[in-house]
């Protein structure tokens, strides 16, 4: 759902979606990377309504590895509340 809605938004504006999946050899992965100019915005997608304590692990790892602030990261989840946690935007997929 999240990937399809993101792609549709770009296509609606007649733009090629700058969307990527990323995984390294150690198993770290980012569900969705959006590229805007020289900036990469990592997005982790979780279907659950509650957020497990380890849900942020790959976003934190990516931010340290890429030398980017956590404020560029987003966690999208199946719940209804949006907020900021650990400097990471937490968004409900209902708000997309």
Z-matrix of the N, CA and C atoms (Angstrom, degrees):
N
C 1 1.444
C 2 1.528 1 111.36
N 3 1.315 2 116.62 1 -50.59
C 4 1.471 3 121.23 2 -177.01
C 5 1.522 4 110.78 3 -62.28
N 6 1.326 5 116.76 4 -45.39
C 7 1.468 6 120.55 5 -179.76
C 8 1.525 7 110.69 6 -63.71
N 9 1.330 8 116.55 7 -44.60
C 10 1.464 9 120.89 8 -178.64
C 11 1.524 10 111.14 9 -63.52
N 12 1.315 11 117.25 10 -43.90
C 13 1.467 12 120.56 11 179.92
C 14 1.525 13 111.29 12 -65.31
N 15 1.322 14 116.91 13 -38.39
C 16 1.473 15 120.58 14 177.97
C 17 1.517 16 110.22 15 -65.44
N 18 1.323 17 117.16 16 -46.16
C 19 1.469 18 120.69 17 179.01
C 20 1.525 19 111.18 18 -62.50
N 21 1.331 20 117.60 19 -41.80
C 22 1.468 21 120.98 20 179.61
C 23 1.526 22 111.53 21 -61.32
N 24 1.321 23 116.41 22 -38.39
C 25 1.464 24 120.02 23 179.28
C 26 1.524 25 110.67 24 -61.52
N 27 1.312 26 117.44 25 -44.72
C 28 1.465 27 120.29 26 178.99
C 29 1.525 28 111.22 27 -67.45
N 30 1.313 29 117.58 28 -43.68
C 31 1.466 30 120.93 29 179.82
C 32 1.527 31 111.27 30 -62.92
N 33 1.339 32 116.28 31 -36.22
C 34 1.459 33 120.84 32 178.46
C 35 1.531 34 111.26 33 -60.51
N 36 1.334 35 115.35 34 -32.67
C 37 1.470 36 121.01 35 177.95
C 38 1.525 37 112.36 36 -94.42
N 39 1.336 38 115.44 37 14.70
C 40 1.466 39 123.05 38 178.31
C 41 1.536 40 112.32 39 56.39
N 42 1.320 41 114.87 40 42.56
C 43 1.455 42 121.52 41 178.03
C 44 1.527 43 109.03 42 -121.42
N 45 1.313 44 115.48 43 145.08
C 46 1.461 45 119.94 44 173.31
C 47 1.536 46 107.25 45 -72.71
N 48 1.323 47 117.23 46 127.15
C 49 1.468 48 118.54 47 -178.58
C 50 1.529 49 111.40 48 -65.45
N 51 1.327 50 117.79 49 122.52
C 52 1.466 51 121.18 50 178.74
C 53 1.526 52 110.35 51 -84.12
N 54 1.340 53 115.92 52 59.60
C 55 1.454 54 122.47 53 -172.86
C 56 1.521 55 110.76 54 -109.63
N 57 1.339 56 114.79 55 137.16
C 58 1.457 57 120.20 56 -179.65
C 59 1.525 58 110.27 57 -141.25
N 60 1.321 59 116.53 58 153.00
C 61 1.462 60 124.18 59 167.96
C 62 1.516 61 105.72 60 -105.36
N 63 1.320 62 118.16 61 142.93
C 64 1.463 63 120.46 62 -177.59
C 65 1.521 64 110.20 63 -135.37
N 66 1.346 65 116.25 64 134.25
C 67 1.464 66 122.11 65 174.73
C 68 1.523 67 108.59 66 -146.37
N 69 1.321 68 116.36 67 139.14
C 70 1.462 69 119.27 68 176.53
C 71 1.526 70 110.13 69 -101.81
N 72 1.331 71 116.92 70 178.71
C 73 1.462 72 121.79 71 -176.16
C 74 1.526 73 112.73 72 -69.57
N 75 1.336 74 117.03 73 -18.44
C 76 1.469 75 120.99 74 179.97
C 77 1.515 76 112.54 75 -87.59
N 78 1.333 77 117.23 76 -4.61
C 79 1.458 78 120.46 77 178.78
C 80 1.514 79 115.44 78 98.75
N 81 1.333 80 117.22 79 -2.01
C 82 1.458 81 118.86 80 173.86
C 83 1.522 82 108.22 81 -68.69
N 84 1.324 83 116.24 82 137.69
C 85 1.453 84 118.13 83 178.75
C 86 1.516 85 111.24 84 -145.44
N 87 1.313 86 114.02 85 153.74
C 88 1.460 87 122.70 86 174.68
C 89 1.523 88 105.84 87 -121.99
N 90 1.324 89 116.23 88 124.16
C 91 1.462 90 121.08 89 -175.78
C 92 1.520 91 112.66 90 -62.86
N 93 1.317 92 116.49 91 -38.51
C 94 1.461 93 120.81 92 -176.77
C 95 1.519 94 109.29 93 -148.53
N 96 1.325 95 116.25 94 123.85
C 97 1.464 96 122.03 95 172.13
C 98 1.520 97 106.90 96 -112.18
N 99 1.316 98 116.32 97 124.82
C 100 1.464 99 120.61 98 174.60
C 101 1.510 100 107.91 99 -104.36
N 102 1.311 101 116.14 100 131.97
C 103 1.467 102 122.00 101 -177.94
C 104 1.527 103 109.55 102 -109.44
N 105 1.328 104 115.12 103 123.53
C 106 1.460 105 122.00 104 174.83
C 107 1.522 106 107.45 105 -129.49
N 108 1.334 107 116.06 106 104.88
C 109 1.463 108 119.70 107 -176.03
C 110 1.510 109 110.03 108 62.92
N 111 1.331 110 116.40 109 -124.25
C 112 1.467 111 121.44 110 178.92
C 113 1.524 112 112.73 111 -93.00
N 114 1.322 113 117.09 112 4.31
C 115 1.461 114 120.96 113 -176.91
C 116 1.520 115 111.53 114 -102.63
N 117 1.326 116 115.16 115 138.65
C 118 1.458 117 122.64 116 174.12
C 119 1.524 118 108.22 117 -115.36
N 120 1.321 119 115.86 118 133.51
C 121 1.447 120 121.52 119 -179.60
C 122 1.530 121 108.56 120 -116.83
N 123 1.348 122 116.95 121 107.19
C 124 1.466 123 120.46 122 -178.97
C 125 1.525 124 110.81 123 -79.29
N 126 1.324 125 115.50 124 137.89
C 127 1.459 126 121.79 125 179.81
C 128 1.528 127 108.48 126 -131.43
N 129 1.303 128 115.61 127 127.36
C 130 1.455 129 122.72 128 175.67
C 131 1.525 130 106.89 129 -105.05
N 132 1.330 131 117.90 130 135.74
C 133 1.455 132 122.18 131 -176.14
C 134 1.529 133 109.09 132 -118.48
N 135 1.317 134 115.70 133 122.90
C 136 1.472 135 122.26 134 178.90
C 137 1.517 136 108.51 135 -124.31
N 138 1.315 137 117.73 136 134.27
C 139 1.459 138 121.04 137 -177.57
C 140 1.524 139 113.10 138 -82.20
N 141 1.316 140 117.06 139 -20.38
C 142 1.459 141 120.23 140 -176.19
C 143 1.519 142 113.81 141 -69.82
N 144 1.334 143 115.05 142 154.77
C 145 1.457 144 120.34 143 178.22
C 146 1.520 145 111.76 144 -80.87
N 147 1.311 146 116.73 145 -25.71
C 148 1.465 147 120.13 146 176.10
C 149 1.526 148 108.36 147 -102.96
N 150 1.304 149 115.15 148 153.64
C 151 1.468 150 120.44 149 -175.93
C 152 1.519 151 109.07 150 -106.83
N 153 1.315 152 116.26 151 115.98
C 154 1.467 153 121.64 152 178.43
C 155 1.523 154 109.77 153 -70.40
N 156 1.310 155 116.33 154 154.70
C 157 1.469 156 120.64 155 -177.50
C 158 1.523 157 112.39 156 -62.60
N 159 1.339 158 118.14 157 -27.83
C 160 1.458 159 120.24 158 -179.09
C 161 1.538 160 113.34 159 -89.67
N 162 1.318 161 117.37 160 3.36
C 163 1.471 162 120.75 161 -177.83
C 164 1.533 163 112.65 162 -62.68
N 165 1.318 164 116.72 163 -24.34
C 166 1.457 165 121.70 164 -177.47
C 167 1.530 166 113.29 165 -91.20
N 168 1.329 167 117.56 166 -9.13
C 169 1.465 168 121.59 167 -171.15
C 170 1.528 169 113.76 168 -54.25
N 171 1.336 170 117.95 169 -49.56
C 172 1.469 171 119.74 170 -177.97
C 173 1.524 172 112.22 171 -68.16
N 174 1.324 173 117.53 172 -34.27
C 175 1.468 174 120.27 173 177.67
C 176 1.528 175 110.82 174 -67.16
N 177 1.328 176 116.10 175 -41.62
C 178 1.473 177 120.31 176 177.91
C 179 1.520 178 109.65 177 -65.64
N 180 1.327 179 116.85 178 -44.46
C 181 1.462 180 120.32 179 178.79
C 182 1.531 181 110.22 180 -59.80
N 183 1.333 182 117.33 181 -47.93
C 184 1.463 183 121.49 182 -179.69
C 185 1.530 184 110.85 183 -58.11
N 186 1.312 185 116.89 184 -47.15
C 187 1.459 186 120.89 185 -177.24
C 188 1.525 187 111.41 186 -59.94
N 189 1.331 188 116.78 187 -42.38
C 190 1.469 189 119.96 188 177.55
C 191 1.525 190 111.13 189 -67.57
N 192 1.333 191 116.47 190 -44.39
C 193 1.463 192 120.83 191 -178.43
C 194 1.534 193 110.65 192 -64.13
N 195 1.322 194 117.57 193 -41.85
C 196 1.467 195 122.01 194 -176.64
C 197 1.527 196 112.52 195 -85.83
N 198 1.321 197 117.51 196 -7.88
C 199 1.459 198 120.47 197 -178.58
C 200 1.527 199 112.14 198 68.21
N 201 1.325 200 116.51 199 32.25
C 202 1.459 201 121.06 200 -179.11
C 203 1.524 202 110.01 201 -111.31
N 204 1.327 203 116.98 202 150.97
C 205 1.468 204 118.87 203 177.91
C 206 1.522 205 111.23 204 -69.56
N 207 1.325 206 115.70 205 149.73
C 208 1.461 207 121.07 206 178.21
C 209 1.524 208 111.87 207 -62.08
N 210 1.316 209 117.21 208 -21.82
C 211 1.461 210 120.50 209 -178.47
C 212 1.530 211 112.67 210 -65.38
N 213 1.333 212 118.39 211 -13.16
C 214 1.472 213 121.35 212 176.25
C 215 1.529 214 111.61 213 -86.94
N 216 1.330 215 116.90 214 -7.04
C 217 1.458 216 121.91 215 -176.19
C 218 1.532 217 110.99 216 -94.05
N 219 1.329 218 115.13 217 150.87
C 220 1.461 219 121.51 218 178.25
C 221 1.521 220 109.62 219 -138.41
N 222 1.321 221 115.15 220 139.25
C 223 1.459 222 122.36 221 172.13
C 224 1.520 223 106.56 222 -113.00
N 225 1.319 224 116.63 223 121.36
C 226 1.464 225 121.69 224 177.49
C 227 1.524 226 107.13 225 -105.92
N 228 1.349 227 116.27 226 132.07
C 229 1.463 228 120.44 227 -176.20
C 230 1.522 229 110.97 228 -134.84
N 231 1.322 230 116.34 229 169.02
C 232 1.452 231 122.27 230 -176.81
C 233 1.515 232 114.93 231 -82.73
N 234 1.313 233 117.34 232 -0.06
C 235 1.466 234 120.36 233 178.36
C 236 1.521 235 111.84 234 -76.90
N 237 1.330 236 116.26 235 -170.40
C 238 1.464 237 120.01 236 -177.06
C 239 1.520 238 113.74 237 -110.16
N 240 1.322 239 118.23 238 -10.79
C 241 1.457 240 120.76 239 -176.63
C 242 1.519 241 112.01 240 -98.00
N 243 1.337 242 114.87 241 142.77
C 244 1.463 243 122.03 242 173.61
C 245 1.523 244 107.66 243 -118.41
N 246 1.321 245 116.02 244 141.37
C 247 1.458 246 121.48 245 -179.36
C 248 1.526 247 108.92 246 -166.20
N 249 1.312 248 117.22 247 -174.10
C 250 1.461 249 122.43 248 174.87
C 251 1.524 250 107.17 249 -116.11
N 252 1.324 251 115.53 250 132.08
C 253 1.464 252 121.17 251 178.70
C 254 1.517 253 108.33 252 -139.17
N 255 1.322 254 117.04 253 131.04
C 256 1.469 255 122.19 254 -178.07
C 257 1.527 256 111.05 255 56.95
N 258 1.328 257 118.57 256 34.19
C 259 1.471 258 125.26 257 -177.48
C 260 1.527 259 112.95 258 68.59
N 261 1.322 260 118.32 259 8.78
C 262 1.461 261 123.94 260 -179.17
C 263 1.523 262 109.00 261 -107.04
N 264 1.328 263 116.37 262 133.00
C 265 1.459 264 120.08 263 176.67
C 266 1.524 265 109.20 264 -70.01
N 267 1.310 266 116.42 265 127.90
C 268 1.464 267 122.58 266 176.14
C 269 1.520 268 106.54 267 -110.91
N 270 1.321 269 116.22 268 119.39
C 271 1.461 270 121.23 269 -174.74
C 272 1.524 271 110.40 270 -124.43
N 273 1.309 272 114.25 271 140.99
C 274 1.460 273 120.49 272 173.48
C 275 1.525 274 108.50 273 -76.45
N 276 1.318 275 117.44 274 141.12
C 277 1.463 276 118.00 275 178.88
C 278 1.523 277 110.36 276 -71.49
N 279 1.325 278 117.71 277 -12.25
C 280 1.458 279 121.11 278 174.68
C 281 1.521 280 110.81 279 -71.89
N 282 1.325 281 117.54 280 -19.91
C 283 1.461 282 122.63 281 -178.44
C 284 1.534 283 112.37 282 -89.97
N 285 1.305 284 117.26 283 -1.28
C 286 1.458 285 120.54 284 -176.80
C 287 1.522 286 110.04 285 -81.39
